[in-house]
Amino acid sequence: MKKVPILVSSCLAGIPCRYNGKAKTDQNIVNAVARGEAIAACAEELGDLPTPRPPAEIVGGDGYDVLQGNATVVTINGQDLTETFVAGAQKVAQLATSNGITEAVLQDRSPSCGCGAIYDGSHNGILVEGDGVLAALLKQRGLQVSARRGQ
């Protein structure tokens, strides 16, 4: 029986999809994808955001609050990207469901993938407890989600 793959953030798999056009490569993740043990996805790119793009943070809460309509995802320039972040997260969650995925390893601190800690929405580098939009949605759907910080 083939083992079900895990879901990983594309940037951890060495794909330059972060807001700054770079990756946060984790060689173990790259190897897992190469072996077919992991599937890489970027919620922000699947939400049709360009790379590179202005940095964004969640304002008014965390990913759960965004999904409930009580917080927003806003760029450093003040552009509201909430709908785009939610749409991208939904696409990744559907990818996970269609592949029977039950576990995800996501890039830490991200407004999409952050798990346990995200930036506070001030764009001043202040971390607060919480999950990003994708991490929250995956957890709501019963996936085991953890964060990793690539290089």
C-alpha positions as CSV (number, residue, x, y, z in Angstrom):
1,M,0.0,0.0,0.0
2,K,1.4,3.4,-1.0
3,K,1.9,5.8,1.8
4,V,-0.2,9.0,1.7
5,P,2.0,12.1,1.0
6,I,2.2,15.1,3.3
7,L,1.5,18.6,2.2
8,V,4.4,21.1,2.3
9,S,4.8,24.8,1.6
10,S,6.3,25.2,-1.8
11,C,8.9,27.6,-0.5
12,L,10.2,24.9,1.8
13,A,10.5,22.7,-1.2
14,G,12.9,25.2,-2.8
15,I,10.4,26.9,-5.1
16,P,10.9,30.7,-5.1
17,C,7.3,31.7,-4.4
18,R,7.6,33.8,-1.3
19,Y,6.5,37.5,-1.3
20,N,10.1,38.5,-1.9
21,G,10.6,36.0,-4.8
22,K,12.8,33.7,-2.8
23,A,12.4,30.2,-1.3
24,K,13.0,29.1,2.3
25,T,14.5,25.8,1.3
26,D,14.6,22.9,3.7
27,Q,16.6,20.1,2.1
28,N,14.6,17.4,3.9
29,I,11.4,18.7,2.4
30,V,13.0,19.0,-1.1
31,N,14.1,15.3,-0.8
32,A,10.6,14.2,0.4
33,V,9.0,15.9,-2.6
34,A,11.6,14.2,-4.9
35,R,10.7,10.8,-3.4
36,G,7.0,11.5,-3.9
37,E,6.4,11.5,-0.1
38,A,5.3,15.2,-0.1
39,I,3.2,17.5,-2.4
40,A,4.3,21.1,-2.5
41,A,1.7,23.9,-2.8
42,C,1.6,27.7,-2.3
43,A,-1.7,29.1,-1.2
44,E,-0.7,32.6,-2.1
45,E,0.2,31.7,-5.7
46,L,-2.8,29.5,-6.0
47,G,-4.8,32.5,-4.9
48,D,-3.4,34.2,-8.0
49,L,-1.0,36.5,-6.2
50,P,2.1,37.4,-8.2
51,T,5.7,36.7,-7.1
52,P,7.3,38.8,-5.9
53,R,4.5,40.8,-4.1
54,P,4.2,43.2,-1.3
55,P,4.4,41.6,2.2
56,A,1.1,41.0,3.9
57,E,0.0,40.4,7.4
58,I,-3.2,39.5,9.2
59,V,-4.8,42.5,10.9
60,G,-7.3,42.0,13.7
61,G,-6.6,38.4,14.6
62,D,-5.3,35.2,13.0
63,G,-6.3,32.9,10.2
64,Y,-9.4,31.6,12.1
65,D,-10.6,35.2,12.4
66,V,-10.0,35.7,8.7
67,L,-12.0,32.6,7.9
68,Q,-14.9,33.9,10.1
69,G,-14.8,37.3,8.4
70,N,-13.5,39.1,11.6
71,A,-10.0,39.9,10.4
72,T,-8.3,40.9,7.2
73,V,-5.1,40.2,5.3
74,V,-3.5,43.5,4.3
75,T,-0.3,44.4,2.5
76,I,2.3,46.8,3.8
77,N,0.8,49.2,1.2
78,G,-2.7,48.9,2.7
79,Q,-4.2,46.6,0.0
80,D,-6.8,44.1,1.4
81,L,-6.0,40.6,0.1
82,T,-8.4,38.7,2.3
83,E,-10.4,37.2,-0.4
84,T,-7.3,36.1,-2.3
85,F,-5.8,34.5,0.7
86,V,-9.0,32.6,1.5
87,A,-9.4,31.5,-2.1
88,G,-5.8,30.2,-2.2
89,A,-6.2,28.4,1.1
90,Q,-9.4,26.7,-0.1
91,K,-7.6,25.5,-3.3
92,V,-4.7,24.0,-1.2
93,A,-7.2,22.4,1.2
94,Q,-9.0,20.8,-1.7
95,L,-5.7,19.5,-3.0
96,A,-5.1,17.9,0.4
97,T,-8.5,16.4,0.5
98,S,-8.3,15.0,-3.1
99,N,-5.0,13.3,-2.2
100,G,-6.1,12.0,1.2
101,I,-3.5,14.1,2.9
102,T,-3.7,14.2,6.7
103,E,-0.5,16.1,7.6
104,A,1.1,19.3,6.6
105,V,4.4,21.0,7.2
106,L,4.2,24.7,6.5
107,Q,6.5,27.7,6.5
108,D,6.4,29.4,9.9
109,R,5.3,33.0,10.5
110,S,3.5,33.3,7.2
111,P,0.0,34.9,7.0
112,S,-1.0,31.8,5.0
113,C,1.1,29.0,6.5
114,G,2.1,30.3,9.9
115,C,1.4,27.7,12.6
116,G,1.5,28.8,16.2
117,A,3.0,32.3,15.5
118,I,2.3,35.0,12.9
119,Y,3.1,38.6,12.6
120,D,0.8,41.0,14.4
121,G,-0.4,43.0,11.4
122,S,1.6,46.1,12.1
123,H,4.4,45.2,9.6
124,N,6.9,45.9,12.4
125,G,8.2,42.3,12.8
126,I,6.2,41.6,16.0
127,L,5.2,38.0,16.4
128,V,2.0,37.0,18.1
129,E,0.4,33.6,18.9
130,G,-1.9,32.4,16.1
131,D,-2.1,30.5,12.8
132,G,-2.2,31.7,9.2
133,V,-5.2,31.4,6.9
134,L,-4.1,28.1,5.3
135,A,-2.9,26.6,8.6
136,A,-6.3,27.4,10.3
137,L,-8.3,26.0,7.4
138,L,-6.3,22.8,7.4
139,K,-6.6,22.4,11.1
140,Q,-10.4,23.0,10.9
141,R,-10.5,20.1,8.4
142,G,-8.7,17.8,10.8
143,L,-5.2,17.8,9.4
144,Q,-2.2,17.7,11.7
145,V,-0.2,20.9,10.9
146,S,3.3,21.9,12.0
147,A,5.6,24.7,11.1
148,R,9.2,24.7,9.9
149,R,11.6,27.5,9.2
150,G,13.6,26.9,6.0
151,Q,16.8,28.6,5.2
